[in-house]
Amino acid sequence: MTEDVQTFAPTDSVEDICEFLLHKPFRRVPIIRDEKLVGIISRRDIISLIHEEKCD
């Protein structure tokens, strides 16, 4: 398991999360609010979002 975990806040931009996932070997990142896990964003989530925006 990873000891030094990179997390993001719900207010962080999708672009920042996408940039991180592009340049790191991780497939998912935790979303933390007030030191509590509120979600996880995966590479697949980003790809789905891009696809939806492109098809709209």
C-alpha positions as CSV (number, residue, x, y, z in Angstrom):
1,M,0.0,0.0,0.0
2,T,1.1,3.6,-0.6
3,E,2.3,5.3,2.5
4,D,2.2,8.9,1.3
5,V,-1.2,9.2,-0.2
6,Q,-2.1,12.1,-2.5
7,T,-5.6,13.4,-1.9
8,F,-7.8,16.0,-3.4
9,A,-10.6,18.2,-2.0
10,P,-14.1,18.3,-3.5
11,T,-13.3,21.9,-4.6
12,D,-10.2,20.9,-6.6
13,S,-10.6,21.1,-10.4
14,V,-11.1,18.1,-12.6
15,E,-8.1,19.4,-14.6
16,D,-5.8,19.1,-11.6
17,I,-7.0,15.6,-10.9
18,C,-6.6,14.6,-14.5
19,E,-3.1,16.1,-14.6
20,F,-2.1,14.1,-11.6
21,L,-3.5,10.8,-12.9
22,L,-1.8,11.4,-16.3
23,H,1.7,11.7,-14.7
24,K,1.5,9.2,-11.8
25,P,1.0,5.4,-11.9
26,F,-2.2,5.6,-9.7
27,R,-5.6,4.7,-11.1
28,R,-7.7,6.3,-8.4
29,V,-7.5,9.3,-6.0
30,P,-9.4,9.8,-2.7
31,I,-11.5,12.9,-2.3
32,I,-11.2,14.2,1.3
33,R,-13.3,16.8,3.2
34,D,-12.7,17.6,6.9
35,E,-10.3,14.6,7.1
36,K,-13.0,12.2,6.0
37,L,-13.2,10.3,2.7
38,V,-16.2,11.6,0.7
39,G,-15.4,9.9,-2.6
40,I,-12.9,8.4,-5.0
41,I,-12.2,9.5,-8.6
42,S,-10.8,7.0,-11.0
43,R,-9.2,7.3,-14.5
44,R,-12.3,5.8,-15.8
45,D,-14.4,8.6,-14.3
46,I,-12.3,11.2,-16.0
47,I,-12.5,9.3,-19.4
48,S,-16.3,9.1,-19.0
49,L,-16.6,12.8,-18.2
50,I,-14.6,13.7,-21.3
51,H,-16.6,11.4,-23.5
52,E,-19.9,12.8,-22.2
53,E,-18.7,16.4,-22.8
54,K,-17.5,15.5,-26.3
55,C,-20.8,13.8,-27.2
56,D,-23.1,16.6,-25.9
